[in-house]
């Protein structure tokens, strides 16, 4: 989980109920009239973490690809002679 997601989750505690309901709709894509702040915070947090976890493999693959690309530019190996 990156710092941006962590900051978003920490800021949920300061939101009022209507703001939490709006944030719930924004993150989960469905409206809610639930009056339970703890439930809303828990669901929003889970959705944000799931979104971050889903993006993690793609980010890792991208970074790994960049490392290999940089390595290939720096180190040039001669082909083996047989």
PDB file of N, CA, C and O in Angstrom:
ATOM      1  N   UNK A   1       0.854  -1.165   0.000  1.00  0.00           N
ATOM      2  CA  UNK A   1       0.000   0.000   0.000  1.00  0.00           C
ATOM      3  C   UNK A   1       0.905   1.235   0.000  1.00  0.00           C
ATOM      4  O   UNK A   1       1.843   1.334   0.791  1.00  0.00           O
ATOM      5  N   UNK A   2       0.608   2.158  -0.889  1.00  0.00           N
ATOM      6  CA  UNK A   2       1.457   3.344  -0.966  1.00  0.00           C
ATOM      7  C   UNK A   2       0.956   4.444  -0.026  1.00  0.00           C
ATOM      8  O   UNK A   2      -0.097   4.321   0.599  1.00  0.00           O
ATOM      9  N   UNK A   3       1.727   5.500   0.054  1.00  0.00           N
ATOM     10  CA  UNK A   3       1.409   6.583   0.993  1.00  0.00           C
ATOM     11  C   UNK A   3       0.111   7.293   0.646  1.00  0.00           C
ATOM     12  O   UNK A   3      -0.611   7.723   1.545  1.00  0.00           O
ATOM     13  N   UNK A   4      -0.199   7.426  -0.632  1.00  0.00           N
ATOM     14  CA  UNK A   4      -1.428   8.109  -1.036  1.00  0.00           C
ATOM     15  C   UNK A   4      -2.658   7.354  -0.526  1.00  0.00           C
ATOM     16  O   UNK A   4      -3.591   7.963  -0.001  1.00  0.00           O
ATOM     17  N   UNK A   5      -2.657   6.036  -0.680  1.00  0.00           N
ATOM     18  CA  UNK A   5      -3.777   5.216  -0.196  1.00  0.00           C
ATOM     19  C   UNK A   5      -3.847   5.290   1.322  1.00  0.00           C
ATOM     20  O   UNK A   5      -4.931   5.432   1.889  1.00  0.00           O
ATOM     21  N   UNK A   6      -2.707   5.195   1.978  1.00  0.00           N
ATOM     22  CA  UNK A   6      -2.671   5.257   3.446  1.00  0.00           C
ATOM     23  C   UNK A   6      -3.246   6.589   3.946  1.00  0.00           C
ATOM     24  O   UNK A   6      -4.000   6.616   4.919  1.00  0.00           O
ATOM     25  N   UNK A   7      -2.887   7.690   3.278  1.00  0.00           N
ATOM     26  CA  UNK A   7      -3.413   9.001   3.675  1.00  0.00           C
ATOM     27  C   UNK A   7      -4.916   9.089   3.459  1.00  0.00           C
ATOM     28  O   UNK A   7      -5.630   9.669   4.277  1.00  0.00           O
ATOM     29  N   UNK A   8      -5.402   8.513   2.356  1.00  0.00           N
ATOM     30  CA  UNK A   8      -6.845   8.511   2.109  1.00  0.00           C
ATOM     31  C   UNK A   8      -7.582   7.753   3.206  1.00  0.00           C
ATOM     32  O   UNK A   8      -8.630   8.195   3.676  1.00  0.00           O
ATOM     33  N   UNK A   9      -7.036   6.621   3.607  1.00  0.00           N
ATOM     34  CA  UNK A   9      -7.680   5.810   4.641  1.00  0.00           C
ATOM     35  C   UNK A   9      -7.673   6.536   5.982  1.00  0.00           C
ATOM     36  O   UNK A   9      -8.672   6.529   6.701  1.00  0.00           O
ATOM     37  N   UNK A  10      -6.556   7.157   6.314  1.00  0.00           N
ATOM     38  CA  UNK A  10      -6.476   7.890   7.578  1.00  0.00           C
ATOM     39  C   UNK A  10      -7.428   9.079   7.612  1.00  0.00           C
ATOM     40  O   UNK A  10      -7.934   9.432   8.677  1.00  0.00           O
ATOM     41  N   UNK A  11      -7.676   9.698   6.472  1.00  0.00           N
ATOM     42  CA  UNK A  11      -8.553  10.866   6.437  1.00  0.00           C
ATOM     43  C   UNK A  11     -10.030  10.496   6.555  1.00  0.00           C
ATOM     44  O   UNK A  11     -10.864  11.377   6.761  1.00  0.00           O
ATOM     45  N   UNK A  12     -10.370   9.217   6.428  1.00  0.00           N
ATOM     46  CA  UNK A  12     -11.778   8.809   6.516  1.00  0.00           C
ATOM     47  C   UNK A  12     -12.363   9.083   7.897  1.00  0.00           C
ATOM     48  O   UNK A  12     -13.552   9.381   8.011  1.00  0.00           O
ATOM     49  N   UNK A  13     -11.551   8.988   8.946  1.00  0.00           N
ATOM     50  CA  UNK A  13     -12.043   9.204  10.309  1.00  0.00           C
ATOM     51  C   UNK A  13     -12.550  10.621  10.531  1.00  0.00           C
ATOM     52  O   UNK A  13     -13.396  10.845  11.396  1.00  0.00           O
ATOM     53  N   UNK A  14     -12.049  11.573   9.767  1.00  0.00           N
ATOM     54  CA  UNK A  14     -12.443  12.970   9.965  1.00  0.00           C
ATOM     55  C   UNK A  14     -13.709  13.349   9.196  1.00  0.00           C
ATOM     56  O   UNK A  14     -14.264  14.427   9.406  1.00  0.00           O
ATOM     57  N   UNK A  15     -14.167  12.463   8.305  1.00  0.00           N
ATOM     58  CA  UNK A  15     -15.337  12.780   7.492  1.00  0.00           C
ATOM     59  C   UNK A  15     -16.633  12.604   8.281  1.00  0.00           C
ATOM     60  O   UNK A  15     -16.750  11.720   9.129  1.00  0.00           O
ATOM     61  N   UNK A  16     -17.589  13.458   7.982  1.00  0.00           N
ATOM     62  CA  UNK A  16     -18.926  13.312   8.555  1.00  0.00           C
ATOM     63  C   UNK A  16     -19.695  12.266   7.761  1.00  0.00           C
ATOM     64  O   UNK A  16     -19.253  11.853   6.689  1.00  0.00           O
ATOM     65  N   UNK A  17     -20.837  11.835   8.276  1.00  0.00           N
ATOM     66  CA  UNK A  17     -21.609  10.759   7.658  1.00  0.00           C
ATOM     67  C   UNK A  17     -21.975  11.048   6.197  1.00  0.00           C
ATOM     68  O   UNK A  17     -21.747  10.182   5.353  1.00  0.00           O
ATOM     69  N   UNK A  18     -22.529  12.215   5.855  1.00  0.00           N
ATOM     70  CA  UNK A  18     -22.856  12.455   4.443  1.00  0.00           C
ATOM     71  C   UNK A  18     -21.615  12.421   3.534  1.00  0.00           C
ATOM     72  O   UNK A  18     -21.682  11.979   2.388  1.00  0.00           O
ATOM     73  N   UNK A  19     -20.497  12.892   4.067  1.00  0.00           N
ATOM     74  CA  UNK A  19     -19.254  12.854   3.293  1.00  0.00           C
ATOM     75  C   UNK A  19     -18.770  11.419   3.101  1.00  0.00           C
ATOM     76  O   UNK A  19     -18.277  11.062   2.031  1.00  0.00           O
ATOM     77  N   UNK A  20     -18.913  10.598   4.139  1.00  0.00           N
ATOM     78  CA  UNK A  20     -18.541   9.182   4.035  1.00  0.00           C
ATOM     79  C   UNK A  20     -19.432   8.460   3.025  1.00  0.00           C
ATOM     80  O   UNK A  20     -18.958   7.636   2.244  1.00  0.00           O
ATOM     81  N   UNK A  21     -20.723   8.777   3.050  1.00  0.00           N
ATOM     82  CA  UNK A  21     -21.639   8.152   2.098  1.00  0.00           C
ATOM     83  C   UNK A  21     -21.283   8.548   0.667  1.00  0.00           C
ATOM     84  O   UNK A  21     -21.372   7.725  -0.244  1.00  0.00           O
ATOM     85  N   UNK A  22     -20.884   9.792   0.465  1.00  0.00           N
ATOM     86  CA  UNK A  22     -20.465  10.244  -0.863  1.00  0.00           C
ATOM     87  C   UNK A  22     -19.167   9.561  -1.282  1.00  0.00           C
ATOM     88  O   UNK A  22     -19.015   9.164  -2.437  1.00  0.00           O
ATOM     89  N   UNK A  23     -18.237   9.425  -0.349  1.00  0.00           N
ATOM     90  CA  UNK A  23     -16.955   8.763  -0.635  1.00  0.00           C
ATOM     91  C   UNK A  23     -17.187   7.284  -0.939  1.00  0.00           C
ATOM     92  O   UNK A  23     -16.524   6.716  -1.806  1.00  0.00           O
ATOM     93  N   UNK A  24     -18.121   6.665  -0.230  1.00  0.00           N
ATOM     94  CA  UNK A  24     -18.494   5.272  -0.473  1.00  0.00           C
ATOM     95  C   UNK A  24     -18.974   5.111  -1.913  1.00  0.00           C
ATOM     96  O   UNK A  24     -18.544   4.202  -2.622  1.00  0.00           O
ATOM     97  N   UNK A  25     -19.872   6.006  -2.337  1.00  0.00           N
ATOM     98  CA  UNK A  25     -20.401   5.952  -3.702  1.00  0.00           C
ATOM     99  C   UNK A  25     -19.291   6.170  -4.719  1.00  0.00           C
ATOM    100  O   UNK A  25     -19.282   5.535  -5.773  1.00  0.00           O
ATOM    101  N   UNK A  26     -18.368   7.051  -4.417  1.00  0.00           N
ATOM    102  CA  UNK A  26     -17.260   7.341  -5.323  1.00  0.00           C
ATOM    103  C   UNK A  26     -16.328   6.136  -5.474  1.00  0.00           C
ATOM    104  O   UNK A  26     -15.918   5.799  -6.585  1.00  0.00           O
ATOM    105  N   UNK A  27     -16.000   5.497  -4.362  1.00  0.00           N
ATOM    106  CA  UNK A  27     -15.034   4.398  -4.383  1.00  0.00           C
ATOM    107  C   UNK A  27     -15.662   3.100  -4.852  1.00  0.00           C
ATOM    108  O   UNK A  27     -15.075   2.395  -5.673  1.00  0.00           O
ATOM    109  N   UNK A  28     -16.847   2.768  -4.347  1.00  0.00           N
ATOM    110  CA  UNK A  28     -17.470   1.486  -4.656  1.00  0.00           C
ATOM    111  C   UNK A  28     -18.432   1.541  -5.840  1.00  0.00           C
ATOM    112  O   UNK A  28     -18.821   0.502  -6.372  1.00  0.00           O
ATOM    113  N   UNK A  29     -18.811   2.733  -6.249  1.00  0.00           N
ATOM    114  CA  UNK A  29     -19.685   2.851  -7.406  1.00  0.00           C
ATOM    115  C   UNK A  29     -21.143   2.556  -7.136  1.00  0.00           C
ATOM    116  O   UNK A  29     -21.903   2.295  -8.069  1.00  0.00           O
ATOM    117  N   UNK A  30     -21.545   2.593  -5.888  1.00  0.00           N
ATOM    118  CA  UNK A  30     -22.956   2.371  -5.533  1.00  0.00           C
ATOM    119  C   UNK A  30     -23.329   3.278  -4.367  1.00  0.00           C
ATOM    120  O   UNK A  30     -22.531   3.508  -3.459  1.00  0.00           O
ATOM    121  N   UNK A  31     -24.526   3.774  -4.410  1.00  0.00           N
ATOM    122  CA  UNK A  31     -24.993   4.669  -3.356  1.00  0.00           C
ATOM    123  C   UNK A  31     -25.364   3.870  -2.110  1.00  0.00           C
ATOM    124  O   UNK A  31     -25.712   2.692  -2.188  1.00  0.00           O
ATOM    125  N   UNK A  32     -25.282   4.538  -0.955  1.00  0.00           N
ATOM    126  CA  UNK A  32     -25.662   3.892   0.299  1.00  0.00           C
ATOM    127  C   UNK A  32     -26.346   4.905   1.201  1.00  0.00           C
ATOM    128  O   UNK A  32     -26.054   6.100   1.157  1.00  0.00           O
ATOM    129  N   UNK A  33     -27.259   4.404   2.020  1.00  0.00           N
ATOM    130  CA  UNK A  33     -27.886   5.246   3.040  1.00  0.00           C
ATOM    131  C   UNK A  33     -27.539   4.732   4.427  1.00  0.00           C
ATOM    132  O   UNK A  33     -28.163   5.118   5.415  1.00  0.00           O
ATOM    133  N   UNK A  34     -26.555   3.872   4.495  1.00  0.00           N
ATOM    134  CA  UNK A  34     -26.139   3.260   5.749  1.00  0.00           C
ATOM    135  C   UNK A  34     -25.683   4.338   6.737  1.00  0.00           C
ATOM    136  O   UNK A  34     -24.839   5.165   6.391  1.00  0.00           O
ATOM    137  N   UNK A  35     -26.226   4.345   7.962  1.00  0.00           N
ATOM    138  CA  UNK A  35     -25.840   5.355   8.943  1.00  0.00           C
ATOM    139  C   UNK A  35     -24.662   4.934   9.834  1.00  0.00           C
ATOM    140  O   UNK A  35     -24.297   5.662  10.757  1.00  0.00           O
ATOM    141  N   UNK A  36     -24.075   3.778   9.566  1.00  0.00           N
ATOM    142  CA  UNK A  36     -23.015   3.237  10.407  1.00  0.00           C
ATOM    143  C   UNK A  36     -21.641   3.664   9.872  1.00  0.00           C
ATOM    144  O   UNK A  36     -21.162   3.137   8.868  1.00  0.00           O
ATOM    145  N   UNK A  37     -21.019   4.629  10.562  1.00  0.00           N
ATOM    146  CA  UNK A  37     -19.732   5.161  10.107  1.00  0.00           C
ATOM    147  C   UNK A  37     -18.648   4.092  10.088  1.00  0.00           C
ATOM    148  O   UNK A  37     -17.845   4.043   9.156  1.00  0.00           O
ATOM    149  N   UNK A  38     -18.615   3.236  11.104  1.00  0.00           N
ATOM    150  CA  UNK A  38     -17.579   2.199  11.173  1.00  0.00           C
ATOM    151  C   UNK A  38     -17.688   1.250   9.984  1.00  0.00           C
ATOM    152  O   UNK A  38     -16.678   0.860   9.400  1.00  0.00           O
ATOM    153  N   UNK A  39     -18.907   0.884   9.632  1.00  0.00           N
ATOM    154  CA  UNK A  39     -19.124   0.004   8.487  1.00  0.00           C
ATOM    155  C   UNK A  39     -18.658   0.674   7.196  1.00  0.00           C
ATOM    156  O   UNK A  39     -17.976   0.050   6.383  1.00  0.00           O
ATOM    157  N   UNK A  40     -19.019   1.931   7.008  1.00  0.00           N
ATOM    158  CA  UNK A  40     -18.639   2.652   5.786  1.00  0.00           C
ATOM    159  C   UNK A  40     -17.120   2.773   5.679  1.00  0.00           C
ATOM    160  O   UNK A  40     -16.548   2.564   4.609  1.00  0.00           O
ATOM    161  N   UNK A  41     -16.479   3.108   6.784  1.00  0.00           N
ATOM    162  CA  UNK A  41     -15.019   3.238   6.781  1.00  0.00           C
ATOM    163  C   UNK A  41     -14.372   1.894   6.463  1.00  0.00           C
ATOM    164  O   UNK A  41     -13.414   1.833   5.693  1.00  0.00           O
ATOM    165  N   UNK A  42     -14.886   0.830   7.046  1.00  0.00           N
ATOM    166  CA  UNK A  42     -14.328  -0.504   6.815  1.00  0.00           C
ATOM    167  C   UNK A  42     -14.482  -0.914   5.346  1.00  0.00           C
ATOM    168  O   UNK A  42     -13.545  -1.450   4.756  1.00  0.00           O
ATOM    169  N   UNK A  43     -15.643  -0.670   4.760  1.00  0.00           N
ATOM    170  CA  UNK A  43     -15.877  -1.036   3.347  1.00  0.00           C
ATOM    171  C   UNK A  43     -15.033  -0.191   2.398  1.00  0.00           C
ATOM    172  O   UNK A  43     -14.477  -0.714   1.432  1.00  0.00           O
ATOM    173  N   UNK A  44     -14.933   1.110   2.663  1.00  0.00           N
ATOM    174  CA  UNK A  44     -14.118   1.986   1.813  1.00  0.00           C
ATOM    175  C   UNK A  44     -12.652   1.579   1.905  1.00  0.00           C
ATOM    176  O   UNK A  44     -11.958   1.513   0.890  1.00  0.00           O
ATOM    177  N   UNK A  45     -12.184   1.307   3.114  1.00  0.00           N
ATOM    178  CA  UNK A  45     -10.802   0.881   3.313  1.00  0.00           C
ATOM    179  C   UNK A  45     -10.523  -0.409   2.551  1.00  0.00           C
ATOM    180  O   UNK A  45      -9.500  -0.522   1.876  1.00  0.00           O
ATOM    181  N   UNK A  46     -11.421  -1.374   2.656  1.00  0.00           N
ATOM    182  CA  UNK A  46     -11.234  -2.647   1.956  1.00  0.00           C
ATOM    183  C   UNK A  46     -11.181  -2.438   0.445  1.00  0.00           C
ATOM    184  O   UNK A  46     -10.367  -3.059  -0.238  1.00  0.00           O
ATOM    185  N   UNK A  47     -12.037  -1.575  -0.076  1.00  0.00           N
ATOM    186  CA  UNK A  47     -12.059  -1.322  -1.513  1.00  0.00           C
ATOM    187  C   UNK A  47     -10.783  -0.623  -1.979  1.00  0.00           C
ATOM    188  O   UNK A  47     -10.239  -0.958  -3.032  1.00  0.00           O
ATOM    189  N   UNK A  48     -10.311   0.340  -1.204  1.00  0.00           N
ATOM    190  CA  UNK A  48      -9.073   1.039  -1.571  1.00  0.00           C
ATOM    191  C   UNK A  48      -7.879   0.090  -1.526  1.00  0.00           C
ATOM    192  O   UNK A  48      -7.022   0.133  -2.408  1.00  0.00           O
ATOM    193  N   UNK A  49      -7.815  -0.767  -0.505  1.00  0.00           N
ATOM    194  CA  UNK A  49      -6.717  -1.726  -0.404  1.00  0.00           C
ATOM    195  C   UNK A  49      -6.772  -2.752  -1.538  1.00  0.00           C
ATOM    196  O   UNK A  49      -5.737  -3.126  -2.089  1.00  0.00           O
ATOM    197  N   UNK A  50      -7.972  -3.204  -1.882  1.00  0.00           N
ATOM    198  CA  UNK A  50      -8.112  -4.167  -2.978  1.00  0.00           C
ATOM    199  C   UNK A  50      -7.679  -3.539  -4.296  1.00  0.00           C
ATOM    200  O   UNK A  50      -7.024  -4.183  -5.115  1.00  0.00           O
ATOM    201  N   UNK A  51      -8.045  -2.293  -4.491  1.00  0.00           N
ATOM    202  CA  UNK A  51      -7.647  -1.588  -5.710  1.00  0.00           C
ATOM    203  C   UNK A  51      -6.123  -1.456  -5.770  1.00  0.00           C
ATOM    204  O   UNK A  51      -5.525  -1.634  -6.832  1.00  0.00           O
ATOM    205  N   UNK A  52      -5.502  -1.148  -4.643  1.00  0.00           N
ATOM    206  CA  UNK A  52      -4.041  -1.008  -4.596  1.00  0.00           C
ATOM    207  C   UNK A  52      -3.366  -2.366  -4.809  1.00  0.00           C
ATOM    208  O   UNK A  52      -2.352  -2.450  -5.501  1.00  0.00           O
ATOM    209  N   UNK A  53      -3.926  -3.436  -4.216  1.00  0.00           N
ATOM    210  CA  UNK A  53      -3.350  -4.772  -4.382  1.00  0.00           C
ATOM    211  C   UNK A  53      -3.480  -5.265  -5.814  1.00  0.00           C
ATOM    212  O   UNK A  53      -2.602  -5.972  -6.308  1.00  0.00           O
ATOM    213  N   UNK A  54      -4.563  -4.900  -6.483  1.00  0.00           N
ATOM    214  CA  UNK A  54      -4.757  -5.324  -7.865  1.00  0.00           C
ATOM    215  C   UNK A  54      -3.747  -4.646  -8.784  1.00  0.00           C
ATOM    216  O   UNK A  54      -3.327  -5.230  -9.784  1.00  0.00           O
ATOM    217  N   UNK A  55      -3.359  -3.423  -8.453  1.00  0.00           N
ATOM    218  CA  UNK A  55      -2.406  -2.698  -9.281  1.00  0.00           C
ATOM    219  C   UNK A  55      -0.967  -3.098  -8.978  1.00  0.00           C
ATOM    220  O   UNK A  55      -0.083  -2.867  -9.803  1.00  0.00           O
ATOM    221  N   UNK A  56      -0.716  -3.681  -7.835  1.00  0.00           N
ATOM    222  CA  UNK A  56       0.652  -3.997  -7.415  1.00  0.00           C
ATOM    223  C   UNK A  56       1.391  -4.928  -8.375  1.00  0.00           C
ATOM    224  O   UNK A  56       2.546  -4.640  -8.691  1.00  0.00           O
ATOM    225  N   UNK A  57       0.802  -6.029  -8.862  1.00  0.00           N
ATOM    226  CA  UNK A  57       1.557  -6.891  -9.782  1.00  0.00           C
ATOM    227  C   UNK A  57       1.960  -6.174 -11.067  1.00  0.00           C
ATOM    228  O   UNK A  57       3.051  -6.398 -11.590  1.00  0.00           O
ATOM    229  N   UNK A  58       1.085  -5.317 -11.572  1.00  0.00           N
ATOM    230  CA  UNK A  58       1.402  -4.598 -12.795  1.00  0.00           C
ATOM    231  C   UNK A  58       2.525  -3.597 -12.566  1.00  0.00           C
ATOM    232  O   UNK A  58       3.404  -3.437 -13.413  1.00  0.00           O
ATOM    233  N   UNK A  59       2.498  -2.930 -11.429  1.00  0.00           N
ATOM    234  CA  UNK A  59       3.566  -1.998 -11.103  1.00  0.00           C
ATOM    235  C   UNK A  59       4.888  -2.733 -10.911  1.00  0.00           C
ATOM    236  O   UNK A  59       5.935  -2.261 -11.355  1.00  0.00           O
ATOM    237  N   UNK A  60       4.841  -3.875 -10.257  1.00  0.00           N
ATOM    238  CA  UNK A  60       6.062  -4.655 -10.038  1.00  0.00           C
ATOM    239  C   UNK A  60       6.627  -5.149 -11.369  1.00  0.00           C
ATOM    240  O   UNK A  60       7.838  -5.107 -11.581  1.00  0.00           O
ATOM    241  N   UNK A  61       5.767  -5.609 -12.253  1.00  0.00           N
ATOM    242  CA  UNK A  61       6.229  -6.080 -13.557  1.00  0.00           C
ATOM    243  C   UNK A  61       6.835  -4.933 -14.358  1.00  0.00           C
ATOM    244  O   UNK A  61       7.849  -5.109 -15.033  1.00  0.00           O
ATOM    245  N   UNK A  62       6.219  -3.770 -14.282  1.00  0.00           N
ATOM    246  CA  UNK A  62       6.745  -2.603 -14.983  1.00  0.00           C
ATOM    247  C   UNK A  62       8.127  -2.234 -14.452  1.00  0.00           C
ATOM    248  O   UNK A  62       9.049  -1.991 -15.230  1.00  0.00           O
ATOM    249  N   UNK A  63       8.271  -2.192 -13.126  1.00  0.00           N
ATOM    250  CA  UNK A  63       9.561  -1.851 -12.530  1.00  0.00           C
ATOM    251  C   UNK A  63      10.625  -2.891 -12.863  1.00  0.00           C
ATOM    252  O   UNK A  63      11.773  -2.540 -13.137  1.00  0.00           O
ATOM    253  N   UNK A  64      10.254  -4.147 -12.842  1.00  0.00           N
ATOM    254  CA  UNK A  64      11.199  -5.203 -13.185  1.00  0.00           C
ATOM    255  C   UNK A  64      11.635  -5.078 -14.642  1.00  0.00           C
ATOM    256  O   UNK A  64      12.813  -5.246 -14.958  1.00  0.00           O
ATOM    257  N   UNK A  65      10.699  -4.786 -15.513  1.00  0.00           N
ATOM    258  CA  UNK A  65      11.006  -4.596 -16.923  1.00  0.00           C
ATOM    259  C   UNK A  65      11.960  -3.418 -17.110  1.00  0.00           C
ATOM    260  O   UNK A  65      12.888  -3.492 -17.915  1.00  0.00           O
ATOM    261  N   UNK A  66      11.735  -2.338 -16.372  1.00  0.00           N
ATOM    262  CA  UNK A  66      12.615  -1.176 -16.451  1.00  0.00           C
ATOM    263  C   UNK A  66      14.020  -1.524 -15.966  1.00  0.00           C
ATOM    264  O   UNK A  66      15.004  -1.070 -16.551  1.00  0.00           O
ATOM    265  N   UNK A  67      14.127  -2.315 -14.913  1.00  0.00           N
ATOM    266  CA  UNK A  67      15.440  -2.733 -14.401  1.00  0.00           C
ATOM    267  C   UNK A  67      16.192  -3.549 -15.444  1.00  0.00           C
ATOM    268  O   UNK A  67      17.383  -3.336 -15.673  1.00  0.00           O
ATOM    269  N   UNK A  68      15.482  -4.493 -16.080  1.00  0.00           N
ATOM    270  CA  UNK A  68      16.135  -5.304 -17.106  1.00  0.00           C
ATOM    271  C   UNK A  68      16.559  -4.447 -18.295  1.00  0.00           C
ATOM    272  O   UNK A  68      17.631  -4.650 -18.865  1.00  0.00           O
ATOM    273  N   UNK A  69      15.729  -3.505 -18.658  1.00  0.00           N
ATOM    274  CA  UNK A  69      16.054  -2.632 -19.784  1.00  0.00           C
ATOM    275  C   UNK A  69      17.309  -1.811 -19.467  1.00  0.00           C
ATOM    276  O   UNK A  69      18.196  -1.680 -20.311  1.00  0.00           O
ATOM    277  N   UNK A  70      17.383  -1.262 -18.257  1.00  0.00           N
ATOM    278  CA  UNK A  70      18.564  -0.489 -17.858  1.00  0.00           C
ATOM    279  C   UNK A  70      19.797  -1.383 -17.796  1.00  0.00           C
ATOM    280  O   UNK A  70      20.881  -0.974 -18.213  1.00  0.00           O
ATOM    281  N   UNK A  71      19.642  -2.584 -17.286  1.00  0.00           N
ATOM    282  CA  UNK A  71      20.773  -3.503 -17.203  1.00  0.00           C
ATOM    283  C   UNK A  71      21.285  -3.846 -18.595  1.00  0.00           C
ATOM    284  O   UNK A  71      22.494  -3.898 -18.822  1.00  0.00           O
ATOM    285  N   UNK A  72      20.376  -4.077 -19.518  1.00  0.00           N
ATOM    286  CA  UNK A  72      20.776  -4.431 -20.876  1.00  0.00           C
ATOM    287  C   UNK A  72      21.479  -3.276 -21.571  1.00  0.00           C
ATOM    288  O   UNK A  72      22.324  -3.503 -22.436  1.00  0.00           O
ATOM    289  N   UNK A  73      21.149  -2.061 -21.214  1.00  0.00           N
ATOM    290  CA  UNK A  73      21.810  -0.910 -21.810  1.00  0.00           C
ATOM    291  C   UNK A  73      23.211  -0.727 -21.252  1.00  0.00           C
ATOM    292  O   UNK A  73      24.103  -0.246 -21.951  1.00  0.00           O
ATOM    293  N   UNK A  74      23.407  -1.104 -20.012  1.00  0.00           N
ATOM    294  CA  UNK A  74      24.703  -0.906 -19.363  1.00  0.00           C
ATOM    295  C   UNK A  74      25.659  -2.040 -19.688  1.00  0.00           C
ATOM    296  O   UNK A  74      26.819  -1.791 -20.017  1.00  0.00           O
ATOM    297  N   UNK A  75      25.199  -3.269 -19.604  1.00  0.00           N
ATOM    298  CA  UNK A  75      26.060  -4.429 -19.773  1.00  0.00           C
ATOM    299  C   UNK A  75      25.752  -5.074 -21.118  1.00  0.00           C
ATOM    300  O   UNK A  75      24.626  -5.499 -21.379  1.00  0.00           O
ATOM    301  N   UNK A  76      26.763  -5.136 -21.955  1.00  0.00           N
ATOM    302  CA  UNK A  76      26.622  -5.813 -23.245  1.00  0.00           C
ATOM    303  C   UNK A  76      27.506  -7.053 -23.221  1.00  0.00           C
ATOM    304  O   UNK A  76      28.729  -6.953 -23.134  1.00  0.00           O
ATOM    305  N   UNK A  77      26.895  -8.189 -23.298  1.00  0.00           N
ATOM    306  CA  UNK A  77      27.644  -9.438 -23.291  1.00  0.00           C
ATOM    307  C   UNK A  77      27.921  -9.863 -24.718  1.00  0.00           C
ATOM    308  O   UNK A  77      27.098  -9.673 -25.613  1.00  0.00           O
ATOM    309  N   UNK A  78      29.095 -10.442 -24.916  1.00  0.00           N
ATOM    310  CA  UNK A  78      29.422 -10.999 -26.204  1.00  0.00           C
ATOM    311  C   UNK A  78      28.749 -12.357 -26.311  1.00  0.00           C
ATOM    312  O   UNK A  78      28.654 -13.088 -25.325  1.00  0.00           O
ATOM    313  N   UNK A  79      28.289 -12.688 -27.489  1.00  0.00           N
ATOM    314  CA  UNK A  79      27.702 -14.031 -27.636  1.00  0.00           C
ATOM    315  C   UNK A  79      28.770 -15.101 -27.442  1.00  0.00           C
ATOM    316  O   UNK A  79      29.938 -14.887 -27.768  1.00  0.00           O
ATOM    317  N   UNK A  80      28.379 -16.216 -26.928  1.00  0.00           N
ATOM    318  CA  UNK A  80      29.304 -17.324 -26.718  1.00  0.00           C
ATOM    319  C   UNK A  80      29.734 -17.917 -28.046  1.00  0.00           C
ATOM    320  O   UNK A  80      28.954 -18.032 -28.991  1.00  0.00           O
ATOM    321  N   UNK A  81      30.971 -18.281 -28.079  1.00  0.00           N
ATOM    322  CA  UNK A  81      31.466 -18.989 -29.252  1.00  0.00           C
ATOM    323  C   UNK A  81      31.365 -20.471 -28.987  1.00  0.00           C
ATOM    324  O   UNK A  81      31.670 -20.936 -27.888  1.00  0.00           O
ATOM    325  N   UNK A  82      30.944 -21.207 -29.978  1.00  0.00           N
ATOM    326  CA  UNK A  82      30.779 -22.654 -29.798  1.00  0.00           C
ATOM    327  C   UNK A  82      31.787 -23.407 -30.588  1.00  0.00           C
ATOM    328  O   UNK A  82      31.801 -24.638 -30.559  1.00  0.00           O
TER     329      UNK A  82
END
